[in-house]
Amino acid sequence: MIQAAIKVTAACLLLGTHCAVADECKPNHVDFDVCAFAREVQAKTAPLLPMKMSANVTFINIIAAGPLLSMGVQWSFTSAEIDALIASSQKTPEQFYAAMDAYNKNSICGSQDTAAFVRLGGNAQYIYMTKDGKTVRTIRISDCPAPAR
């Protein structure tokens, strides 16, 4: 019985997946507390905000809520300016937002610490807002591919 449990745990770790268990803060079999990790990241990051990420993007807030780490990002554009930017980009809105989604997922999954957080049951979320207060896009990352070997 113990050998079977060890094999299941090893398979979960090797495949980069998390296996369902009852506790939302420890939804894995390695006893890693994703809620504590989210709180730690929030506590270290919040005092640094707002943080200019580029000429047009400011990281404005971060919230840890259970296994969720939610980050608020504000563009320096109004919602009308975002619509005009998308229209001039030669992309459909769906293509524009798909590229945003991919960029954010690569950002989370490209970092060893945040990728492990997600693989062990945590979730990262970005909420993009315009300077006039409209929420434009909410992106939630709940899975990361297994690390390359």
C-alpha positions in Angstrom: 0.0 0.0 0.0 2.8 2.5 0.9 4.6 1.6 -2.3 1.5 2.4 -4.3 1.2 5.8 -2.6 4.8 6.5 -3.3 4.4 5.6 -7.0 1.3 7.9 -7.3 3.2 10.8 -5.6 6.2 10.3 -7.9 4.0 10.2 -11.0 2.4 13.5 -9.9 5.7 15.2 -9.4 7.3 13.8 -12.6 4.3 14.8 -14.8 4.1 18.2 -13.2 0.5 17.8 -12.2 -1.2 18.1 -8.9 -3.3 15.3 -7.5 -6.6 16.1 -5.9 -6.8 16.0 -2.1 -9.2 17.7 0.3 -7.2 20.7 1.6 -7.2 23.8 -0.8 -4.0 25.0 0.7 -2.2 21.7 0.4 -3.8 20.2 -2.7 -0.7 18.0 -3.3 1.0 15.1 -1.8 4.2 16.8 -0.9 2.6 18.9 1.9 3.5 22.2 0.1 1.2 25.0 1.4 0.3 27.0 -1.7 -1.7 29.5 0.4 1.4 30.3 2.5 3.4 30.8 -0.7 0.8 33.2 -2.1 0.8 35.1 1.2 4.6 35.3 1.2 4.8 36.6 -2.4 2.0 39.1 -1.6 3.7 40.3 1.6 7.1 40.8 -0.2 5.6 42.5 -3.3 2.9 44.8 -2.0 5.3 47.3 -0.4 6.9 47.8 -3.8 3.7 48.8 -5.5 2.8 50.6 -7.6 5.6 49.4 -9.9 6.1 50.6 -13.4 6.6 47.5 -15.6 7.0 49.4 -18.9 6.1 52.8 -20.4 2.5 51.7 -20.7 2.0 49.2 -17.8 1.9 49.6 -14.1 1.6 46.7 -11.6 -0.8 48.3 -9.0 -1.9 45.6 -6.5 -1.5 42.1 -5.4 -3.8 40.0 -3.3 -3.4 36.5 -1.9 -6.7 34.7 -1.4 -6.2 31.1 -0.4 -4.4 29.4 -3.2 -4.9 32.3 -5.6 -2.3 35.0 -6.2 -4.1 37.9 -8.0 -2.2 40.8 -9.6 -3.8 44.0 -10.8 -2.2 45.6 -13.8 -3.1 49.0 -15.2 -2.5 50.2 -18.7 -1.7 53.9 -19.3 -4.5 53.9 -22.0 -8.3 54.5 -21.7 -10.6 51.7 -22.9 -11.2 53.7 -26.1 -7.5 53.9 -26.7 -7.1 50.1 -26.1 -9.8 49.5 -28.7 -8.1 51.8 -31.2 -4.7 50.1 -30.5 -6.2 46.6 -31.1 -7.9 47.9 -34.3 -4.5 49.3 -35.6 -2.6 46.1 -34.7 -3.7 44.1 -37.7 -5.0 41.5 -35.2 -8.5 40.6 -34.2 -9.4 41.2 -30.6 -9.3 37.4 -30.0 -5.8 37.2 -31.4 -4.7 40.2 -29.4 -6.0 38.7 -26.1 -4.7 35.2 -27.0 -1.3 36.7 -27.3 -1.7 38.4 -23.9 -2.9 35.1 -22.4 0.2 33.3 -23.8 2.6 36.0 -22.6 1.2 35.9 -19.1 1.2 32.1 -18.9 4.8 32.0 -20.2 5.7 34.6 -17.5 4.3 32.4 -14.7 5.4 29.1 -16.1 8.8 30.4 -17.1 9.8 31.1 -13.5 10.8 28.0 -11.5 9.2 29.2 -8.3 5.8 30.3 -9.7 5.6 27.3 -12.0 6.1 25.0 -9.0 3.4 27.0 -7.1 1.0 26.4 -10.0 1.9 22.8 -10.5 1.4 22.1 -6.8 -2.2 23.6 -6.9 -1.8 27.3 -6.7 -3.4 29.7 -9.2 -2.0 33.0 -10.6 -4.3 35.7 -12.0 -3.7 38.9 -13.8 -6.5 41.5 -14.0 -5.8 44.2 -16.6 -7.5 47.5 -16.2 -7.5 50.7 -18.3 -6.6 54.1 -16.8 -10.3 55.0 -16.9 -11.1 52.0 -14.6 -12.5 49.4 -17.1 -11.4 45.8 -16.5 -10.3 44.6 -19.9 -9.0 41.1 -19.3 -8.7 38.6 -16.5 -6.2 35.9 -17.1 -6.0 32.9 -14.7 -3.1 30.4 -14.9 -4.0 27.1 -13.3 -1.6 24.8 -15.0 2.0 24.8 -16.2 3.6 22.2 -18.5 6.0 19.7 -16.8 9.6 20.9 -16.8 11.8 19.7 -19.7 14.2 17.0 -18.8 
